[in-house]
């Protein structure tokens, strides 16, 4: 991928960008000069605070932010969303596949249901996989110059490699995203489209609020080398680096943001 980091007029699409890690990413990309499209399943009225937060992070007054209500697990909604973005902005230059869900009920792999598995695979793996396909084909069809900044960034999790037997469906969905990153990097690098993966660890969001006490104790112990919760801004900083072309010559690169949790130690 080119290291050209001119973001003027470039459009970044962040799925699940209205809260948590997604909002942290959207704000960092806004600071980097991108126009932003953020998506979610909620009504636009419920996303207005997030839109305001993103707008306050703009680098200059020419930037715009738009919300698209869409469920990435739905093919119809994915394509309708991209048609609307094409009409409004002319296309997507950076796709951040961030939207994801946790199991509604954490269940041991001996007891977990097919319904939960299907729901997580649909949202966390099938949705971003085929959204990447659709965005990539549109990028290629636009026939931009090779120096134009274009990339796809998958937000997975350390659960792609670390087994949690009470949420196997989540782990499998994230492991699938890790392989999807490799597949898309192998296919799209020839078109000047960078494909990368970011693997967050223990990040302070509403999704992890229910296990705060557990992880506070583990962080005080030996779980992490950097003894603090990660933040959405930590993830946003890494994504912005990738989106602005500051990691050249690294197709399929994986950035692990976990405070040292998965670093092998004796």
C-alpha positions in Angstrom: 0.0 0.0 0.0 1.1 3.5 -0.7 2.4 5.6 2.2 0.7 8.7 0.8 -1.1 10.1 3.9 -3.1 12.9 2.3 -6.5 12.4 3.8 -8.2 15.5 2.2 -11.6 14.5 0.9 -11.1 10.9 1.8 -14.1 9.0 3.3 -13.8 6.4 6.1 -16.6 4.0 6.9 -16.6 2.7 10.5 -19.2 0.0 11.3 -20.5 0.0 14.8 -19.1 3.5 15.2 -21.6 5.0 17.6 -20.0 3.8 20.9 -17.1 2.1 22.5 -14.1 1.1 20.3 -15.9 2.2 17.1 -16.5 5.7 18.4 -12.9 5.9 19.5 -11.8 5.0 16.0 -14.2 7.4 14.4 -13.0 10.3 16.5 -9.3 9.5 15.7 -10.0 9.3 12.0 -11.9 12.6 12.2 -8.8 14.2 13.9 -6.8 12.8 10.9 -8.9 14.7 8.4 -11.3 12.0 7.0 -15.0 12.5 6.3 -16.8 9.9 8.4 -19.7 7.5 7.9 -20.6 5.6 11.0 -23.1 2.8 11.1 -25.2 1.1 13.7 -28.5 -0.7 14.2 -30.0 2.1 16.3 -32.2 5.0 15.0 -30.3 8.1 14.0 -31.8 10.0 16.9 -30.1 7.6 19.3 -26.7 8.1 17.5 -26.8 11.9 17.6 -24.5 12.3 20.6 -21.9 10.1 18.8 -22.2 12.2 15.6 -21.6 15.3 17.7 -18.5 13.8 19.3 -17.1 12.9 15.9 -17.8 16.4 14.6 -16.0 18.0 17.5 -12.9 16.0 16.6 -12.7 17.3 13.0 -9.4 18.8 11.9 -11.1 21.5 9.8 -14.6 22.8 8.9 -14.7 21.0 5.5 -15.2 17.6 7.0 -18.6 15.9 7.3 -20.0 13.0 9.3 -23.0 10.9 8.3 -24.9 8.1 10.0 -26.2 5.1 8.2 -28.6 2.8 10.0 -27.6 -0.7 8.9 -27.2 -4.3 10.1 -24.0 -5.6 8.6 -25.3 -9.2 8.7 -28.0 -8.2 6.1 -26.9 -8.2 2.5 -29.7 -5.9 1.5 -28.8 -3.4 4.2 -25.1 -3.6 3.3 -25.6 -2.7 -0.3 -28.2 0.0 0.4 -25.8 1.6 2.8 -23.0 1.6 0.2 -25.3 3.0 -2.4 -26.2 5.9 -0.1 -22.5 6.5 0.7 -21.7 6.5 -3.0 -24.4 9.1 -3.6 -23.4 11.3 -0.8 -19.6 11.1 -0.9 -18.6 9.2 -4.1 -17.4 6.1 -2.4 -15.4 4.7 0.5 -11.6 5.0 0.8 -11.2 3.4 4.2 -13.4 0.6 5.6 -13.1 -0.2 9.3 -14.9 -3.5 10.1 -15.6 -2.9 13.7 -19.2 -3.8 14.3 -19.5 -6.9 16.6 -21.6 -8.4 19.3 -20.9 -10.6 22.3 -23.0 -13.7 23.1 -26.4 -12.8 24.7 -25.6 -15.5 27.2 -22.1 -16.8 28.0 -22.4 -20.6 27.8 -19.9 -23.4 28.1 -19.1 -24.9 24.7 -20.8 -28.1 25.9 -24.1 -26.2 26.3 -24.0 -23.3 23.8 -26.8 -23.0 21.3 -26.8 -23.0 17.5 -28.9 -19.8 17.7 -26.1 -17.9 19.5 -23.5 -19.3 17.1 -25.5 -18.3 14.0 -26.1 -14.8 15.4 -22.4 -14.1 16.2 -21.1 -15.6 13.0 -23.6 -13.5 11.0 -22.7 -10.2 12.6 -19.0 -10.7 13.5 -17.8 -12.7 10.5 -20.2 -13.1 7.6 -21.2 -9.4 7.7 -17.7 -7.9 7.6 -16.5 -10.6 5.1 -19.1 -9.7 2.5 -19.0 -6.0 3.3 -15.3 -6.1 2.5 -16.1 -7.9 -0.7 -18.6 -5.2 -1.7 -16.4 -2.3 -0.8 -13.3 -3.8 -2.5 -15.2 -4.4 -5.7 -16.4 -0.8 -5.7 -12.9 0.5 -4.9 -11.5 -1.5 -7.9 -14.3 -0.3 -10.2 -13.5 3.3 -9.4 -10.0 2.8 -10.9 -8.3 5.2 -8.6 -4.6 6.0 -9.1 -2.2 3.7 -7.3 -1.1 6.5 -5.0 -4.6 7.0 -3.7 -5.0 6.1 0.0 -7.3 3.0 0.2 -7.4 0.4 2.9 -9.5 -2.1 4.9 -9.0 -2.6 8.6 -10.5 -5.4 10.5 -11.0 -5.0 14.3 -10.9 -8.5 15.7 -9.8 -9.4 19.3 -7.2 -11.4 21.2 -10.0 -13.9 21.3 -8.9 -14.8 17.8 -6.1 -16.8 19.5 -7.0 -17.0 23.2 -9.6 -19.6 24.0 -12.6 -18.7 26.2 -14.7 -21.9 26.7 -17.7 -19.9 27.8 -17.9 -17.9 24.6 -16.7 -20.2 21.9 -18.9 -18.7 19.3 -17.3 -15.3 19.8 -13.7 -16.7 19.7 -14.5 -18.6 16.4 -16.0 -15.5 14.8 -12.8 -13.5 15.6 -10.5 -16.3 14.5 -12.4 -16.2 11.2 -11.8 -12.4 10.9 -8.1 -13.1 11.4 -8.1 -15.5 8.4 -10.3 -13.1 6.4 -7.6 -10.4 6.9 -5.0 -12.7 5.4 -7.3 -13.7 2.5 -8.2 -10.2 1.6 -4.6 -9.0 1.9 -3.5 -11.7 -0.5 -6.2 -10.7 -3.0 -6.3 -6.9 -2.8 -2.7 -5.8 -2.3 -2.2 -6.0 -6.1 -4.9 -3.2 -6.4 -3.1 -0.9 -4.0 -5.6 -1.7 -1.2 -4.0 -2.3 2.1 -5.6 -4.8 4.4 -4.8 -5.0 8.1 -6.0 -6.3 11.4 -6.1 -4.8 14.9 -6.5 -7.2 17.9 -7.6 -5.3 21.0 -7.3 -6.9 24.4 -9.1 -5.8 27.6 -10.7 -2.5 26.5 -12.9 -0.3 28.8 -16.3 -0.1 27.0 -19.9 -0.7 27.8 -19.4 -4.3 26.5 -16.8 -5.0 29.3 -18.5 -3.0 32.0 -20.1 -6.2 33.5 -16.7 -7.8 34.1 -14.9 -4.7 35.4 -14.4 -6.1 38.9 -13.0 -9.3 37.6 -10.5 -7.6 35.3 -9.6 -4.9 37.8 -8.3 -7.7 40.0 -6.5 -9.5 37.2 -4.8 -6.3 36.0 -3.6 -5.6 39.5 -2.1 -9.1 39.4 0.0 -10.6 36.5 -2.4 -10.5 33.6 -0.9 -7.5 31.8 2.5 -6.0 31.5 1.1 -2.5 31.0 -1.2 -2.5 34.1 -4.2 -0.5 32.9 -7.3 -1.0 31.0 -7.0 -0.3 27.3 -9.1 2.5 25.9 -11.1 3.1 22.7 -8.6 5.9 21.9 -5.7 3.4 22.1 -7.4 1.4 19.3 -8.4 4.5 17.4 -4.7 5.7 17.4 -3.6 2.4 15.9 -6.4 2.4 13.2 -5.6 6.0 12.3 -1.9 5.1 11.8 -3.0 2.3 9.4 -5.6 4.4 7.6 -3.1 7.2 6.9 -0.6 4.9 5.3 2.0 5.0 8.1 2.7 1.3 8.0 4.1 0.7 4.5 5.3 -2.6 3.1 3.2 -4.7 5.5 0.3 -6.4 3.7 -1.9 -8.3 6.2 -0.1 -6.8 9.2 -1.7 -7.5 12.6 -1.4 -5.0 15.5 -2.0 -6.5 18.9 -3.1 -3.9 21.5 -3.4 -6.0 24.7 -1.0 -4.5 27.2 1.2 -7.5 26.9 -1.6 -10.1 27.8 -0.6 -12.5 25.0 3.1 -12.0 25.2 4.6 -15.4 26.2 6.4 -15.1 29.5 8.3 -17.5 31.9 
